[in-house]
Amino acid sequence: MIRKILAKILYLFYYNEIKKCSKRQDAILSIYGHDQQKEPFEKLMAWLVDQGYTFITPEKVYSIVTGAEPLDKKYVWVSFDDGWKSGYDNVLPVLKKFQIPATFFIATKGIEDGYYWYSRAFQNRESNLYSKVDELWQMPNAERAKIIDQLPAYQGPRITMNESELQTMKESGFANFGNHTHDHVMSDKCAKDELSGEIDKCSQIMKGINGEDCSFIYSYPNGNLDETSVELIKEKGFKLAATVKIGWIKPGENPYDLHRNEFNNGCLEENILQSYGLWTPFFDKIKKLFGIKNHK
C-alpha cells in the first residue's frame, strides 16, 4: 500500500516528464520484465496502446539502430528474461489480446530443470557456503556452479516454462526468442570457451524445442558484460545484445549495448515510471543519501 501511494505521488511529481517521454519519437522505448503477473502487465500494455505506440521485434530494432529504416513512429520493444512460467500463463494471453510481439530470452537449463540456479540458492540462503546470494553473482562461474551443486535439491513447484509451452508460444506468432545462455551464467565471469559453450548449448536446445536457434539477439544474464564477452557475441554473429542499463535505444547506438528499462508487478503509475526510467534513479538517490545497500 505504501509503495502504491509513493508511486502515485511520484507520478504527479514527474507528470510533465512523463508527458514529454510519451511523445518522444527520437528513440525506441525499450522495456523488459521477468516473472510477470497478468493484471499489471495488461494495464501497462493497454496504456502504451492508448499512447499510440507501435510494438516492434528485434529485427525492426536492428534496422532502426543501423539506419536501414527511419525512426518515424513511437516504437516500443518489449522483452522478458529467463523463461518464467508466467510468460506462458500471464504474458501470452495479453500479447494475443493486443496483437503485439514480445521477445523472450531463454536460459535453457531452467527449462530442463523447472527452476533456476539462483532460485535454489535463495531457497538455501542459510547455507554456510556463502554469506549472501549476492556473492554467487560475483564469483567465477566454475566456482559458483560448484557451490550450487553442493546445495540441497530445489524444493517447490515448477517456475519455468516447459517445452510444450515454448512451442505453443512460437506457434502463436507473438513470441520471438533470444539467447540467454544455458545456465544463466554471468558473461563476464566465464572463460571465453566456457561462455561459448553456454551460448551454443542454449541455441542447440531451443532449436530442438521449437526450431528457434536464438542466434539473432543475446541478453547478458544479470546485465553482466565485459570486452571479452562482447567480442564473443560479435564473433558468433549476433546482430544485437541487450543489457539492463536504464535508457532508450537511439539510431546509431552500439547494437551490442542495448538499454532496457525494467517494469514489474506494481501499480500502473509505478510501471509507467519504471518504463520511462524515472523510478529506479529516484530511489537510487534516496538509498545513496541514507547509505542503504541492497542485499540478496
MARMAR-671155 format. One line per 4 residues: number of its first residue (from 1); their letters; for each residue x, y, z of C-alpha. Coordinates in pm, 1 decimal. Each point is the difference from the previous one (the first is absolute). Example, Ala and Ser with C-alpha at 12.3 -4.5 7.8 and 13.67 -1.06 7.14 Angstrom:
# residues 2
1 = AS = 1230.0 -450.0 780.0; 137.0 344.0 -66.0
This chain:
# residues 296
1 = MIRK = 0.0 0.0 0.0; 282.0 243.2 90.8; 177.4 -79.9 -327.2; -318.7 68.2 -194.8
5 = ILAK = -48.4 335.2 174.0; 362.1 92.6 -73.2; -49.6 -95.1 -363.6; -302.8 227.9 -34.3
9 = ILYL = 186.6 287.4 164.9; 302.9 -47.8 -224.9; -224.4 -27.2 -302.9; -138.5 345.9 77.8
13 = FYYN = 350.3 130.8 73.2; 127.8 -126.6 -336.8; -322.2 67.3 -191.5; 153.5 253.0 -241.5
17 = EIKK = 299.8 -225.3 -62.2; -231.2 -295.2 -64.9; -197.9 202.2 -254.5; 326.5 100.8 -166.1
21 = CSKR = 122.0 -360.7 -10.3; -331.0 -124.8 -139.0; 46.8 224.5 -305.7; 358.9 -96.3 -81.8
25 = QDAI = 64.6 -120.5 -353.3; 377.9 36.4 -0.1; 63.4 -334.7 170.8; -151.3 -344.1 58.5
29 = LSIY = -162.6 -56.0 338.2; 158.7 -324.1 123.8; -161.7 -180.1 295.1; 34.4 -343.7 155.6
33 = GHDQ = -132.0 -220.1 279.1; 60.3 -330.0 173.2; -260.9 -195.8 198.8; -305.9 194.9 -106.7
37 = QKEP = -350.2 12.1 144.7; -277.4 43.1 -255.8; -192.4 302.6 130.2; 292.6 246.0 34.6
41 = FEKL = 134.9 -105.1 -339.9; -337.5 30.7 -168.5; -55.8 347.4 144.4; 342.6 117.1 -117.1
45 = MAWL = -49.6 -139.5 -349.7; -345.6 160.3 -22.2; 151.9 333.7 103.1; 274.0 -26.7 -262.8
49 = VDQG = -255.3 -87.5 -266.7; -208.0 303.4 102.1; 311.9 217.3 -33.6; 30.7 -104.6 -363.6
53 = YTFI = 311.4 -218.3 24.3; 87.8 -250.4 -271.4; 143.5 -323.2 142.5; 301.9 -140.0 -182.9
57 = TPEK = 227.6 -305.1 -21.0; 381.8 -17.6 30.7; 28.3 -2.4 -379.4; -169.2 340.0 -13.6
61 = VYSI = 220.3 124.7 284.7; 306.6 -104.1 -199.6; -122.3 174.5 -314.2; -56.0 323.7 189.8
65 = VTGA = 326.5 -13.4 196.6; 202.3 -61.3 -316.8; -185.6 266.4 -197.1; -156.3 -240.7 -249.7
69 = EPLD = -345.2 125.3 98.6; -110.6 341.1 129.9; -121.5 63.9 351.3; -330.1 146.3 -113.9
73 = KKYV = -241.1 -113.5 272.9; -19.2 -51.6 375.1; 149.3 -347.2 29.7; 19.6 -229.5 303.8
77 = WVSF = 185.3 -328.3 31.0; -115.8 -236.9 277.2; 212.5 -287.0 129.9; 19.6 -250.3 286.5
81 = DDGW = 303.4 -171.3 149.1; 55.5 -359.5 114.2; -308.7 -196.6 -108.6; -237.5 21.5 296.7
85 = KSGY = -322.7 -202.0 -13.7; -189.8 326.7 35.7; 112.5 78.5 -354.2; -238.8 -266.8 -120.6
89 = DNVL = -270.1 32.6 266.4; -21.0 378.4 33.7; 188.4 173.7 -280.1; -107.0 -195.8 -308.2
93 = PVLK = -376.1 62.4 49.2; 68.4 375.2 14.7; 215.9 -11.1 -313.4; -283.2 -177.8 -179.8
97 = KFQI = -259.3 246.5 130.7; 186.2 305.0 -129.1; 159.9 -178.1 -297.5; 349.9 107.0 100.9
101 = PATF = 340.2 -175.9 -14.0; 247.1 -57.1 282.3; 347.5 -150.9 23.1; 76.7 -277.9 248.8
105 = FIAT = 362.3 -63.3 95.9; 16.5 -363.3 110.5; 250.5 -160.2 239.0; -50.5 -359.9 -110.7
109 = KGIE = 125.0 -186.4 308.2; -288.5 159.4 185.4; -236.6 -147.1 -259.9; 153.3 -343.2 56.1
113 = DGYY = 5.7 18.1 381.7; -317.2 199.4 67.9; 190.5 258.5 207.7; 308.9 223.8 -16.5
117 = WYSR = 325.5 -38.3 192.0; -62.9 327.2 182.1; -340.8 -128.0 112.2; 178.1 -294.8 160.5
121 = AFQN = 251.9 239.2 153.6; -269.6 222.4 151.2; -179.9 -305.1 134.4; 321.0 -107.3 174.2
125 = RESN = 128.0 345.9 94.9; 74.0 -116.0 355.8; 275.2 -219.3 -143.0; 347.9 48.5 144.1
129 = LYSK = 143.0 -12.4 -353.5; -73.2 371.9 -46.4; -110.2 284.1 224.1; -247.6 150.0 -248.5
133 = VDEL = -119.7 -91.2 -346.0; 158.7 317.9 -140.0; 338.9 -168.4 31.4; -92.2 -268.0 -253.4
137 = WQMP = -57.1 256.6 -272.4; 349.1 142.3 49.2; 218.4 -313.0 0.3; 149.3 -190.8 -295.5
141 = NAER = -262.5 -217.8 -163.5; 172.9 -331.6 71.7; 17.1 86.2 370.0; -366.2 102.7 7.0
145 = AKII = -110.8 -318.8 -175.8; 198.0 -212.6 246.2; -175.8 163.7 295.5; -344.8 -42.3 -157.2
149 = DQLP = 68.9 -370.7 -55.4; 65.9 -39.2 373.3; -333.1 151.0 107.3; -305.0 -206.8 94.1
153 = AYQG = -235.1 -64.9 -290.6; -250.9 267.4 -97.8; -331.9 -45.9 176.3; -305.1 158.4 -152.0
157 = PRIT = -229.4 18.2 -302.4; 119.4 44.6 -355.7; 68.8 370.0 -64.1; 117.9 -15.1 -361.1
161 = MNES = -176.2 -68.8 -327.9; 18.9 -352.3 -137.8; 76.6 -106.2 -356.0; -365.2 -30.2 -99.0
165 = ELQT = -71.9 352.9 121.4; 297.8 137.9 -190.9; -125.6 -170.0 -313.4; -349.0 144.8 50.6
169 = MKES = 148.2 346.3 45.7; 193.2 -34.2 -324.9; -315.1 -112.6 -182.9; -195.2 299.9 132.9
173 = GFAN = 203.1 231.5 -220.5; 35.2 255.9 280.8; 311.8 -140.3 170.8; 350.8 18.2 -139.9
177 = FGNH = 305.1 -136.7 178.6; 351.8 98.6 94.3; 303.9 -165.9 158.0; 52.2 31.4 377.1
181 = THDH = 263.7 -277.0 39.0; -79.3 -351.3 119.5; 48.4 41.3 376.2; -54.8 376.8 34.6
185 = VMSD = 373.3 56.3 47.5; 149.0 345.4 44.2; 175.5 72.3 -328.9; 290.3 185.2 161.5
189 = KCAK = 62.7 -277.3 254.6; 61.9 -268.0 -262.9; 308.6 -94.7 -195.1; -57.1 65.9 -370.5
193 = DELS = -32.9 -368.2 -95.0; -226.3 -57.4 300.0; -236.9 278.4 -105.4; 13.8 -119.3 -360.6
197 = GEID = -117.9 -344.2 107.1; -282.2 149.7 206.7; -124.7 205.2 -292.9; 25.0 -287.7 -247.5
201 = KCSQ = -184.6 -236.2 233.2; -283.3 248.3 43.9; -35.0 34.6 -377.5; 17.4 -374.8 -52.5
205 = IMKG = -267.6 -78.3 258.4; -234.6 276.5 -116.3; 29.4 -117.5 -359.6; -100.9 -347.5 113.2
209 = INGE = -297.9 133.8 194.6; -163.2 236.8 -245.5; 237.4 49.5 -291.0; 145.5 329.7 130.8
213 = DCSF = 378.6 10.8 -2.2; -1.1 328.2 192.9; 297.4 132.7 -194.6; -130.5 349.7 -81.5
217 = IYSY = -9.6 163.6 342.3; 166.2 -69.8 334.7; -81.5 125.5 348.9; 284.9 19.5 251.7
221 = PNGN = -123.1 -188.9 310.5; -21.2 236.1 295.8; 124.1 270.6 -237.2; 361.7 -110.1 49.0
225 = LDET = 233.3 61.8 -293.2; 360.7 75.8 -74.9; 216.3 48.8 -307.5; 61.9 -373.2 -43.9
229 = SVEL = -367.1 -96.2 14.1; -100.0 277.3 -238.6; 264.1 -108.6 -251.1; -122.2 -359.9 25.2
233 = IKEK = -359.4 106.7 -68.2; 120.1 180.2 -311.6; 209.2 -297.6 -111.7; -301.5 -228.9 28.5
237 = GFKL = -194.3 219.3 -238.1; -256.3 151.8 235.3; -139.5 324.1 -136.8; -114.3 141.6 334.1
241 = AATV = 65.3 -42.3 371.6; -211.4 137.1 284.8; 116.5 134.1 335.0; -191.2 109.9 310.3
245 = KIGW = 130.5 355.6 -18.9; -273.4 260.2 34.4; -66.8 203.1 -312.2; -147.2 12.2 -349.3
249 = IKPG = 130.8 -145.6 -325.8; 109.2 264.1 -251.1; 98.1 -33.6 -366.9; 374.2 -40.8 -42.5
253 = ENPY = 58.4 -140.1 348.6; 208.5 -308.7 73.9; -221.9 -298.9 -90.7; 179.8 -213.5 261.2
257 = DLHR = -84.7 235.9 285.4; -377.1 43.5 -26.4; -158.8 173.0 298.2; -321.8 -124.6 159.8
261 = NEFN = -222.3 129.3 279.8; -143.8 -260.7 235.0; -368.4 -4.1 95.2; -142.3 -221.8 272.0
265 = NGCL = -320.1 -101.1 175.2; -79.3 337.4 153.3; -292.2 230.0 -72.0; -37.2 172.1 -337.3
269 = EENI = 155.7 325.6 120.2; 309.9 -182.0 121.2; 35.2 -196.9 -321.4; -28.3 315.0 -209.4
273 = LQSY = 274.6 157.6 209.5; 205.5 -319.2 -31.0; -49.8 -18.0 -375.8; 124.5 354.5 -49.8
277 = GLWT = 301.4 -57.7 224.8; -117.2 243.4 269.2; -70.5 -231.5 293.3; 331.2 -172.5 70.9
281 = PFFD = 228.1 307.8 -26.5; -221.1 184.0 249.7; 25.8 -274.4 261.4; 369.3 -57.5 -71.9
285 = KIKK = 55.0 359.9 108.1; -201.8 -59.9 317.2; 197.7 -316.1 78.6; 329.2 180.3 -57.5
289 = LFGI = -112.5 287.9 222.0; -77.2 -234.2 288.3; 275.6 -253.4 -69.1; -241.4 -283.5 -75.1
293 = KNHK = 140.2 -305.9 -179.8; -182.8 -281.1 -178.7; 44.7 -347.4 143.0; -117.1 -323.9 -152.0
